[in-house]
Amino acid sequence: MTLEFAARVDRVEPSATVAISNLASQLENEGKDVVDLGIGEPDFDTPENIKAAAKEAMDAGETGYTQPNGIPPLREAIAEKLHDDGLDQYDADDVVVTPGGKQGLFEIVQALIDDGDEVALLDPAWVSYEAMVKIAGGSLTRVDTARHDFQLEPALDDLAAAVSDDTELLVVNTPGNPHGAVYSDAALEGVRDLAVEHDITVISDEIYKEITYGERPTSIGSLEGMGDRTITVNGFSKAYAMTGWRLGYYAASQELLDQTGKLHGHSVTCAVNFVQHAGIEALENTDEAVDEMVEAFRERRDMLVELFDEHDVDVAVPDGAFYMMVPTAADCPAMADAEVGDDPVDQVWCEGAIEDAQVATVPGSAFGTPGYARISYAASRDRLREAVERLAEHGYL
């Protein structure tokens, strides 16, 4: 029997980040010592009080279905958090709890984008944005921020030239994956002006908002004129070290929720009951644990910047998340005899780095920005130092 697959899946490539993680695991299973800087999850355990809340909920019998949009106490706690971020337009009834932020983004894109609809991305952009748009049949317009050290404000003219009245959706991710950049208020105000001018809906992906090393970034939905045209997405995976718990949420107008609710109800039904109870604990009683994790990330970032500087590698210093974009120079010693062919140089660099130095990174081309490798510093300081030493020893720096 020969299976014929739908065009929507043929349009999508496998996730590059997952592929790197799988290769790292394969090498480890072969007995090799891999420093895995490709994975996008905190290396901290979920705080004990969150785990205890889940156990208590399970013991109390909170193991069945919940309301599709989530249990009311969690949605109320999320609404309170959103209010703290200046998003007063959202109440508990405007919140949908999902099994991970990715599910929320998928539902939103599927509800808004038809065949040929234009979606604008700010590159480098998280790999799954592109896949979601392609599955929906949309087209992509991409704006490069790499030449501005991944900052949006200097790229506003490029964004203005890229969007039009035909642009349906713009995705803003700050702090961002893969670059860790935090967009200035002036940049977000520029986005606001363009969104209002061209009647563009904006997704504000704020999954890394709690992991910031300076001023807390502004939520674009709090700006004048953006309350009814912004969909705010967040989750528990990154800030609370809850990646495997699969808990996220989005907040939007009732008009949108009426449509996404159809997708939500016919696909996932609801997020896991007892996990939702753990989410309440995460929002209400983990500030100290989050602060400690963020400070550890800050120290690792600073150490990496110094280590790369010692090898004359200039990196843009991220102000949030736990990622850094490292230039993949075609003229570094390791690339002298490399067979590049039609592959992007950064892909060849990353493949060589894991094969020769056993250091796993993700090609920047997977995020729409060739010439870089994304590294995650969700690893111990010793392992990060060892990774840089290995890359230098094998000629990748």
C-alpha positions in Angstrom: 0.0 0.0 0.0 1.3 3.5 -0.9 0.2 6.3 1.3 -0.6 9.7 -0.2 0.1 12.5 2.2 -1.7 15.8 2.5 0.0 18.9 0.9 0.0 20.6 4.3 2.5 18.2 5.8 4.6 18.1 2.7 5.1 21.9 3.1 6.8 21.5 6.5 10.3 20.3 7.4 11.0 18.5 10.6 12.0 20.7 13.6 15.7 21.6 13.4 15.9 21.9 17.2 14.4 18.5 17.7 16.7 17.0 15.1 19.7 18.3 16.8 18.5 17.0 20.2 17.9 13.6 18.7 21.4 13.5 17.2 22.9 14.5 20.5 21.0 11.7 22.2 22.1 9.2 19.6 25.8 10.2 20.1 25.4 9.9 23.9 23.9 6.4 23.5 27.0 5.5 21.5 29.0 6.5 24.6 30.2 9.9 23.5 30.3 12.9 25.9 28.1 15.5 24.2 27.7 19.0 25.5 24.2 19.7 24.3 23.6 23.4 23.8 20.8 22.8 21.3 17.9 22.1 23.6 15.5 24.9 24.5 14.6 24.1 28.1 15.9 25.2 31.5 18.3 22.8 33.2 16.6 23.3 36.5 14.1 21.0 38.2 10.5 22.2 38.6 10.3 24.0 42.0 9.2 21.6 44.8 6.1 23.6 45.7 4.7 23.3 42.2 5.3 19.5 42.2 3.6 19.3 45.6 0.6 21.2 44.3 0.2 18.7 41.4 0.4 15.8 43.8 -2.1 17.3 46.1 -4.5 17.9 43.2 -4.1 14.3 42.0 -4.7 12.9 45.5 -7.8 15.1 45.7 -9.2 13.5 42.6 -8.5 16.3 40.1 -7.8 13.8 37.3 -10.8 14.2 35.0 -11.6 16.6 32.2 -11.9 20.3 33.0 -13.7 23.1 31.2 -12.1 23.3 27.7 -10.7 26.8 28.5 -9.3 25.8 31.8 -10.3 25.8 35.5 -11.6 29.2 36.6 -9.0 29.7 39.5 -6.1 29.3 37.0 -7.7 31.6 34.4 -8.3 34.2 37.2 -4.7 33.9 38.3 -3.5 34.3 34.7 -5.8 37.4 34.3 -4.3 38.9 37.4 -0.8 38.4 36.0 -1.8 40.0 32.7 -3.2 43.0 34.6 0.1 43.3 36.3 1.7 43.6 32.8 -0.7 46.4 31.9 -3.1 44.2 29.9 -6.3 45.4 31.6 -8.4 44.4 28.6 -8.3 40.7 29.6 -10.5 39.1 32.1 -10.6 35.4 33.1 -13.2 34.7 30.4 -10.7 36.0 27.8 -8.1 33.4 28.7 -7.7 29.9 27.2 -5.5 27.4 29.0 -3.7 25.0 26.6 -1.3 22.0 26.7 1.7 24.2 26.1 2.1 27.6 24.5 2.8 25.9 21.2 -0.7 24.5 21.1 -2.1 28.0 21.6 -0.1 29.4 18.8 -1.2 26.6 16.5 -4.8 27.2 17.3 -4.5 31.0 16.7 -2.7 30.6 13.3 -5.2 28.0 12.1 -8.1 30.2 13.1 -6.7 33.4 11.4 -4.8 32.3 8.3 -6.2 31.0 5.0 -4.4 29.9 1.9 -2.2 32.7 0.6 -2.7 35.0 3.7 0.5 36.9 4.5 2.2 36.5 7.9 5.2 38.7 8.8 8.1 37.3 10.9 11.0 39.1 12.5 14.1 37.1 11.8 15.6 35.2 13.4 12.3 33.6 14.4 11.5 30.5 16.3 11.4 27.6 13.9 7.7 26.6 14.6 6.2 29.9 13.5 7.1 29.1 9.9 5.8 25.6 10.1 2.5 26.7 11.6 2.0 29.3 8.8 2.8 26.7 6.1 0.4 24.2 7.6 -2.3 26.8 7.4 -1.4 27.6 3.8 -0.2 31.1 4.5 2.7 32.9 2.9 5.7 34.4 4.8 7.2 37.9 4.7 10.5 38.0 6.7 12.3 41.0 8.1 16.0 40.6 9.1 17.2 42.0 12.4 20.6 40.2 12.5 22.5 43.2 11.0 21.2 45.3 13.9 22.4 42.9 16.6 18.9 41.4 16.6 17.3 44.7 17.7 14.0 45.7 16.1 14.1 49.5 16.5 16.8 50.0 13.8 14.9 47.6 11.5 11.6 49.4 11.7 12.1 50.9 8.2 12.6 47.4 6.9 9.4 46.3 8.6 7.5 49.2 7.2 8.6 48.3 3.7 7.7 44.6 4.2 4.1 44.9 5.6 1.1 46.3 3.8 -2.7 46.1 3.8 -2.3 42.5 2.7 -0.5 41.5 5.9 -2.9 39.6 8.1 -0.6 38.7 11.0 2.6 39.8 12.6 4.4 37.7 15.2 6.4 39.6 17.9 8.6 37.5 20.3 10.4 39.4 23.0 12.6 38.3 24.8 13.1 36.2 21.7 14.1 32.8 20.7 16.8 32.3 19.2 18.5 35.7 20.0 17.4 36.7 23.5 16.8 40.3 22.4 14.4 42.5 24.3 12.7 45.0 22.0 12.6 48.7 23.2 9.4 50.6 23.8 10.2 52.7 20.8 10.4 49.5 18.6 7.0 48.2 19.9 5.4 51.6 19.4 6.7 51.5 15.8 5.1 48.1 15.4 1.9 49.5 16.9 1.8 52.3 14.4 2.2 49.9 11.4 -0.4 47.5 12.8 -2.9 50.3 13.2 -2.1 51.7 9.8 -2.5 48.4 7.9 -5.0 46.8 10.2 -2.7 43.9 11.2 -3.3 41.5 14.0 -0.3 40.9 16.3 0.6 37.8 18.2 2.7 38.7 21.2 4.7 35.6 22.2 5.8 36.3 25.8 7.0 32.9 26.8 10.4 34.2 28.0 9.1 37.4 29.6 10.0 36.3 33.1 13.6 35.6 32.0 14.9 39.1 31.6 18.2 40.6 32.8 17.2 44.3 32.8 13.9 46.2 32.7 10.8 44.0 32.2 9.8 44.2 28.6 6.5 46.0 27.7 3.6 43.9 26.5 2.7 45.3 23.1 -1.0 44.7 23.9 -0.8 47.3 26.6 0.0 50.1 24.1 -2.8 52.5 23.0 -4.5 51.1 20.0 -3.3 47.5 20.5 -5.8 46.2 23.0 -8.2 44.7 20.5 -5.7 43.7 17.8 -3.2 41.8 20.0 -3.3 38.1 21.1 -1.0 37.5 24.0 0.5 34.1 24.4 2.5 32.7 27.3 3.1 29.6 29.3 4.8 27.9 32.1 7.6 25.9 30.4 10.5 28.3 30.5 10.0 30.6 33.5 9.0 27.8 35.9 11.1 24.9 34.4 7.9 23.1 33.5 8.6 22.1 29.9 7.3 18.5 30.2 4.2 19.6 32.1 2.7 21.1 28.9 0.9 24.1 30.2 0.4 27.4 28.4 -2.3 30.0 27.6 -3.4 32.8 25.4 -5.7 35.8 25.9 -7.7 37.4 23.1 -11.0 38.9 22.2 -14.2 36.8 22.5 -14.6 37.0 18.7 -11.3 35.1 18.3 -12.0 32.7 21.2 -15.3 31.6 19.6 -13.3 30.4 16.6 -10.2 28.9 18.3 -12.6 27.2 20.7 -13.7 24.9 17.9 -10.2 23.8 17.2 -9.4 23.5 20.9 -12.4 21.4 21.7 -12.0 19.1 18.7 -8.3 18.5 19.3 -6.9 18.6 22.8 -10.2 19.1 24.8 -8.4 20.6 27.7 -5.1 20.9 29.5 -4.3 18.2 32.2 -6.4 18.9 35.2 -3.9 18.5 38.0 -1.2 20.3 36.0 -3.6 23.3 35.9 -3.7 23.3 39.7 0.2 23.3 39.7 0.0 26.3 37.4 -1.8 28.3 40.0 1.0 27.6 42.5 3.6 28.6 39.9 2.0 32.0 39.3 1.4 32.7 43.0 4.3 31.3 45.0 7.5 31.0 43.0 9.0 34.5 42.6 12.1 33.6 44.6 12.8 30.4 42.6 12.3 32.2 39.3 14.7 35.0 40.4 17.4 32.5 41.4 17.1 30.8 38.0 17.3 34.1 36.1 20.4 35.1 38.1 22.1 31.9 37.2 21.3 32.4 33.5 22.7 36.0 33.8 26.0 34.7 35.2 26.3 32.1 32.5 25.6 34.7 29.8 28.2 37.0 31.2 30.8 34.2 31.4 30.1 33.1 27.8 30.5 36.7 26.5 33.9 36.8 28.2 34.9 33.4 26.8 34.0 34.2 23.3 35.7 37.6 23.6 38.9 35.8 24.5 38.7 34.0 21.2 37.9 37.2 19.3 34.3 36.2 18.6 31.9 39.1 18.8 28.4 38.1 20.0 25.4 40.3 20.6 24.7 40.3 24.3 21.2 38.9 24.9 18.9 40.8 27.4 16.6 37.9 28.0 15.8 34.2 27.5 18.8 31.8 27.6 20.1 31.8 24.0 23.0 33.4 22.2 23.7 33.6 18.5 27.3 32.8 17.7 28.7 33.8 14.2 29.7 30.7 12.2 32.7 32.1 10.2 33.3 30.3 6.9 37.0 31.1 7.2 37.5 29.4 10.6 40.1 26.6 10.6 37.6 23.8 10.8 35.8 25.0 7.7 38.9 25.2 5.5 38.4 21.7 4.1 34.7 21.4 4.7 32.5 20.3 1.8 29.7 22.9 1.9 28.0 22.3 -1.4 24.4 23.6 -1.5 24.0 23.6 2.3 24.1 26.8 4.3 27.6 27.3 5.9 26.0 27.5 9.4 24.5 24.1 8.9 27.8 22.6 7.9 29.5 24.3 10.8 26.9 22.9 13.3 27.2 19.4 11.9 30.9 19.6 12.1 30.8 20.9 15.7 28.8 18.0 17.0 30.7 15.4 15.0 34.2 16.7 15.8 33.8 18.5 19.1 30.7 16.8 20.4 29.1 20.2 21.0 25.4 20.4 19.9 24.1 23.7 18.5 21.3 24.7 16.1 22.0 26.3 12.7 20.8 29.9 12.4 19.4 29.2 9.0 16.7 27.1 10.7 15.5 30.4 12.3 15.7 32.3 9.0 19.2 33.8 9.7 22.1 31.9 8.1 25.6 32.6 9.3 25.0 31.9 13.0 24.5 29.0 15.4 22.1 29.2 18.3 23.5 28.0 21.6 21.4 27.5 24.7 23.2 28.3 28.0 20.7 26.2 29.9 23.7 24.2 31.1 26.2 24.4 33.9 29.0 26.9 33.9 31.6 24.0 33.7 29.9 22.5 30.7 29.6 25.8 28.9 33.2 26.5 29.5 34.1 23.1 28.2 31.9 23.7 25.1 33.8 26.8 24.2 37.1 25.1 24.8 36.2 22.2 22.5 35.0 24.5 19.7 38.2 26.4 19.9 40.4 23.3 20.1 38.7 21.9 17.0 39.0 25.1 15.0 35.3 26.3 15.1 36.2 29.7 16.6 
